[in-house]
Amino acid sequence: MVRSGDAVRTRRHYLMCPPTYFAVEYAINPWMDPAAGVDRARAIRQWEGLRDLYRSLGHRVSEITPIDGLPDMVFAANGALVVDGRVYGARFASAERTPEGPAYLDWFRQAGFTETREPKHVNEGEGDFITLDEVVLAATGFRTEAAAHQEAERFLGRPVITLQLVDPRFYHLDTALFALSGARVAYYPGAFSEGSRRVLASLFPDALLATEEDAAVLGLNAVCDGSDVVIAAEAVALAGRLRDLGYRVHPVELDELRKAGGGAKCCTLEIRDARD
């Protein structure tokens, strides 16, 4: 661990995938418009800026080799869920992304992870699973099946709490909620069903509630290491509130990748390895 001022930052290990083949060739969420086009060179520069920022903060970044024909593979968070060195693989909802699941699981096996699970149920990794100190929050509604929550709970040995997403703009949990620490979160209430809002209010009475304006620029698709928050540059109000709470905020420009519905967290798969 490293200390920054009065805050404690935990060194993290992240897996990322360069956007070598990034494109918007199909539409599987409301953000995607194949007619809009993308500037791949700009996407690569923005991605490299994110990777280099993590390293400047003292984090370790590993990279998986991108595969031609898989333009969304840059969104590494969807590739798996890793808790205590156990790797729960992804099984994508869309045919376009299906090959990503085996590719990411193969990377972990080649990296020496021996406890891996090929899922029976559709799930999109950390896109719909957020790991806290004691529990894992998991979403359903658009991509991940509720049965995958139970499958992950059995494999990982941690309680999994199911939440329901209701706004298609926030098709993954990591577009609507992120962990500030092991027991505190920030989220946009409008992304969740009424019942899930009650669950969140009960579990996290001191949560930071984001506005629709900040959520609509994927401001909640953020990464926090305990003291530093990497967040979309456009989420100005949310960034200010985080600073008021004592966090060091690092705005990043990822608008080119946002054309496919992704931000900082989408590009970042955390490897929680019991060996570290």
C-alpha positions as CSV (number, residue, x, y, z in Angstrom):
1,M,0.0,0.0,0.0
2,V,1.1,3.6,-0.5
3,R,0.0,6.7,1.3
4,S,-1.0,9.9,-0.4
5,G,-1.6,12.7,2.2
6,D,-4.0,11.2,4.7
7,A,-5.5,8.7,2.3
8,V,-4.3,5.2,1.7
9,R,-4.0,3.9,-1.8
10,T,-3.9,0.2,-2.6
11,R,-1.6,-0.8,-5.4
12,R,-3.7,-2.6,-8.1
13,H,-3.0,-5.0,-10.9
14,Y,-5.0,-4.3,-14.0
15,L,-5.5,-6.1,-17.3
16,M,-6.0,-4.0,-20.4
17,C,-6.4,-4.6,-24.1
18,P,-5.0,-2.1,-26.7
19,P,-7.7,-0.8,-29.1
20,T,-5.7,-1.9,-32.1
21,Y,-8.9,-3.1,-33.9
22,F,-11.4,-0.8,-32.2
23,A,-14.4,0.2,-34.4
24,V,-18.2,0.5,-34.1
25,E,-19.4,-2.0,-36.6
26,Y,-22.6,-3.0,-35.0
27,A,-25.0,-1.7,-32.3
28,I,-25.5,-3.7,-29.2
29,N,-26.2,-0.8,-26.8
30,P,-27.7,2.7,-27.2
31,W,-24.3,4.3,-27.4
32,M,-23.3,2.6,-30.6
33,D,-23.9,4.0,-34.1
34,P,-22.0,2.3,-36.9
35,A,-22.7,5.3,-39.1
36,A,-21.0,7.7,-36.8
37,G,-17.5,6.4,-37.5
38,V,-14.5,6.4,-35.1
39,D,-11.0,7.8,-35.1
40,R,-9.0,4.7,-34.2
41,A,-5.7,6.6,-33.8
42,R,-7.3,9.0,-31.4
43,A,-8.9,6.0,-29.5
44,I,-5.4,4.5,-29.2
45,R,-3.9,7.7,-27.9
46,Q,-6.7,8.1,-25.3
47,W,-6.3,4.4,-24.2
48,E,-2.5,4.8,-23.9
49,G,-3.1,7.9,-21.7
50,L,-5.3,5.8,-19.4
51,R,-2.7,3.0,-19.2
52,D,0.1,5.4,-18.5
53,L,-1.9,7.2,-15.8
54,Y,-2.4,3.9,-14.0
55,R,1.3,3.2,-14.1
56,S,2.1,6.8,-12.9
57,L,-0.1,6.1,-9.9
58,G,2.0,3.0,-9.0
59,H,-0.3,0.3,-10.4
60,R,0.7,-2.7,-12.4
61,V,-0.8,-3.0,-15.9
62,S,-0.7,-6.2,-17.9
63,E,-1.8,-6.3,-21.5
64,I,-3.7,-8.9,-23.5
65,T,-3.0,-9.2,-27.2
66,P,-6.0,-7.9,-29.2
67,I,-7.6,-10.1,-31.9
68,D,-8.5,-8.8,-35.3
69,G,-12.3,-9.0,-35.8
70,L,-13.1,-8.3,-32.1
71,P,-13.5,-4.5,-32.0
72,D,-14.9,-4.4,-28.5
73,M,-12.1,-6.5,-26.9
74,V,-10.6,-3.2,-25.7
75,F,-13.3,-3.3,-23.0
76,A,-11.3,-5.7,-20.8
77,A,-13.6,-5.4,-17.8
78,N,-16.1,-7.6,-19.6
79,G,-13.7,-10.4,-20.0
80,A,-13.8,-12.0,-16.6
81,L,-14.2,-11.5,-12.8
82,V,-11.2,-12.3,-10.7
83,V,-11.5,-12.6,-6.9
84,D,-8.8,-14.1,-4.6
85,G,-7.0,-15.5,-7.7
86,R,-10.2,-17.3,-8.9
87,V,-11.1,-16.5,-12.4
88,Y,-14.8,-16.6,-13.4
89,G,-15.0,-16.4,-17.1
90,A,-17.4,-14.4,-19.3
91,R,-20.1,-15.7,-21.6
92,F,-21.3,-12.8,-23.7
93,A,-24.9,-12.1,-24.5
94,S,-24.2,-11.0,-28.1
95,A,-22.7,-13.2,-30.9
96,E,-20.4,-10.4,-31.9
97,R,-18.5,-10.6,-28.6
98,T,-18.8,-14.3,-27.9
99,P,-15.1,-15.1,-28.8
100,E,-13.8,-12.7,-26.3
101,G,-14.7,-15.0,-23.4
102,P,-12.4,-17.8,-24.3
103,A,-9.7,-15.4,-25.3
104,Y,-9.6,-13.8,-21.9
105,L,-9.8,-17.1,-20.1
106,D,-6.9,-18.4,-22.1
107,W,-4.9,-15.4,-21.1
108,F,-5.4,-16.1,-17.4
109,R,-4.6,-19.8,-17.8
110,Q,-1.4,-19.0,-19.6
111,A,-0.6,-16.5,-16.9
112,G,-0.6,-19.3,-14.3
113,F,-4.1,-19.0,-12.9
114,T,-5.2,-22.5,-12.0
115,E,-8.6,-21.9,-10.6
116,T,-10.7,-20.9,-13.6
117,R,-14.3,-21.5,-14.5
118,E,-16.0,-21.6,-17.9
119,P,-19.5,-20.2,-17.1
120,K,-22.7,-22.0,-17.9
121,H,-24.7,-18.8,-17.7
122,V,-24.5,-15.5,-19.7
123,N,-22.4,-12.9,-17.8
124,E,-20.1,-10.1,-18.9
125,G,-17.5,-10.1,-16.2
126,E,-16.8,-7.0,-14.2
127,G,-19.2,-5.2,-16.4
128,D,-21.9,-6.6,-14.2
129,F,-20.0,-7.6,-11.1
130,I,-18.4,-5.1,-8.7
131,T,-16.3,-6.6,-5.9
132,L,-16.4,-5.0,-2.4
133,D,-14.7,-6.1,0.8
134,E,-17.4,-8.4,1.9
135,V,-19.8,-8.9,-1.0
136,V,-20.0,-8.8,-4.7
137,L,-22.7,-6.6,-6.3
138,A,-24.1,-8.0,-9.5
139,A,-26.6,-6.7,-12.0
140,T,-29.1,-8.2,-14.4
141,G,-31.6,-6.7,-16.7
142,F,-29.8,-6.3,-20.0
143,R,-26.7,-8.6,-20.3
144,T,-26.0,-10.8,-17.4
145,E,-28.4,-13.6,-16.3
146,A,-29.4,-13.8,-12.7
147,A,-28.4,-17.4,-12.7
148,A,-24.8,-16.3,-13.3
149,H,-24.9,-14.5,-9.9
150,Q,-25.5,-17.8,-8.2
151,E,-22.9,-19.5,-10.3
152,A,-20.3,-16.9,-9.4
153,E,-21.2,-17.0,-5.7
154,R,-20.6,-20.7,-5.5
155,F,-17.3,-20.5,-7.4
156,L,-15.9,-17.4,-5.7
157,G,-17.1,-18.2,-2.2
158,R,-18.4,-14.7,-1.6
159,P,-22.0,-13.4,-1.1
160,V,-23.5,-11.9,-4.3
161,I,-26.2,-9.3,-4.1
162,T,-28.5,-9.0,-7.2
163,L,-29.5,-5.6,-8.5
164,Q,-31.9,-4.9,-11.4
165,L,-30.9,-2.4,-14.2
166,V,-33.8,-0.7,-15.9
167,D,-32.4,2.1,-18.2
168,P,-30.8,0.8,-21.4
169,R,-28.2,3.6,-21.4
170,F,-26.8,1.9,-18.4
171,Y,-26.7,-1.6,-19.7
172,H,-23.9,-2.8,-17.4
173,L,-23.5,-2.2,-13.6
174,D,-20.2,-0.5,-14.1
175,T,-21.9,2.3,-16.1
176,A,-24.2,3.1,-13.1
177,L,-22.1,2.4,-10.0
178,F,-18.5,2.2,-8.9
179,A,-16.7,1.4,-5.7
180,L,-15.0,4.2,-3.8
181,S,-13.6,1.9,-1.2
182,G,-14.2,-1.6,0.0
183,A,-17.5,-0.6,1.6
184,R,-18.6,2.6,-0.1
185,V,-20.0,3.3,-3.5
186,A,-21.2,6.0,-5.9
187,Y,-24.2,5.4,-8.1
188,Y,-27.0,6.9,-10.2
189,P,-30.3,5.9,-8.7
190,G,-32.3,6.2,-11.9
191,A,-30.4,3.3,-13.5
192,F,-32.0,0.8,-11.0
193,S,-35.4,-0.6,-10.3
194,E,-37.3,0.7,-7.3
195,G,-36.5,-2.5,-5.3
196,S,-32.8,-2.3,-6.1
197,R,-32.7,1.4,-5.1
198,R,-34.1,0.3,-1.7
199,V,-31.4,-2.4,-1.4
200,L,-28.7,0.1,-2.3
201,A,-30.0,2.7,0.2
202,S,-30.0,0.1,2.9
203,L,-26.5,-1.2,2.2
204,F,-24.9,2.1,1.5
205,P,-26.6,4.9,3.4
206,D,-23.5,7.2,2.9
207,A,-23.2,6.5,-0.8
208,L,-22.4,9.3,-3.2
209,L,-25.5,9.8,-5.5
210,A,-24.7,11.0,-9.0
211,T,-26.8,13.1,-11.2
212,E,-28.2,12.0,-14.5
213,E,-26.0,14.6,-16.2
214,D,-22.8,12.9,-14.8
215,A,-24.1,9.4,-15.4
216,A,-25.0,10.3,-19.1
217,V,-21.3,11.0,-19.9
218,L,-20.4,7.6,-18.2
219,G,-19.0,9.5,-15.2
220,L,-19.7,6.4,-13.1
221,N,-17.6,4.2,-15.3
222,A,-14.8,5.2,-13.1
223,V,-11.9,3.5,-11.3
224,C,-10.9,4.2,-7.7
225,D,-8.0,2.7,-5.8
226,G,-9.0,4.1,-2.4
227,S,-7.7,7.6,-2.8
228,D,-7.4,8.3,-6.5
229,V,-10.3,8.3,-8.9
230,V,-9.9,8.1,-12.6
231,I,-13.1,9.5,-14.2
232,A,-14.5,10.9,-17.4
233,A,-13.4,14.4,-18.0
234,E,-17.0,15.5,-18.8
235,A,-18.3,14.5,-15.3
236,V,-17.3,17.8,-13.9
237,A,-19.9,18.0,-11.0
238,L,-19.2,14.5,-9.8
239,A,-15.5,15.1,-9.9
240,G,-15.9,18.2,-7.7
241,R,-17.9,16.3,-5.2
242,L,-15.3,13.6,-5.1
243,R,-12.6,16.2,-4.4
244,D,-14.8,17.6,-1.6
245,L,-14.7,14.1,0.0
246,G,-10.9,14.1,-0.1
247,Y,-10.2,12.0,-3.2
248,R,-7.6,12.9,-5.8
249,V,-9.4,13.1,-9.1
250,H,-7.8,12.4,-12.5
251,P,-10.1,13.4,-15.4
252,V,-9.4,11.4,-18.6
253,E,-10.6,12.0,-22.2
254,L,-12.1,8.8,-23.5
255,D,-14.8,10.2,-25.7
256,E,-13.7,8.1,-28.8
257,L,-14.2,4.9,-26.8
258,R,-17.5,6.2,-25.4
259,K,-18.9,5.9,-28.9
260,A,-19.1,2.2,-28.2
261,G,-20.4,2.7,-24.7
262,G,-17.2,2.4,-22.8
263,G,-15.1,4.5,-20.3
264,A,-12.2,4.0,-18.0
265,K,-13.6,1.1,-16.0
266,C,-14.8,-0.7,-19.2
267,C,-11.1,-0.7,-20.3
268,T,-9.9,-2.0,-16.9
269,L,-10.1,-5.5,-15.6
270,E,-8.9,-5.7,-12.0
271,I,-6.8,-8.8,-11.2
272,R,-7.4,-9.6,-7.5
273,D,-4.8,-12.3,-7.1
274,A,-4.3,-14.0,-3.8
275,R,-0.6,-14.5,-4.8
276,D,0.1,-10.7,-4.9
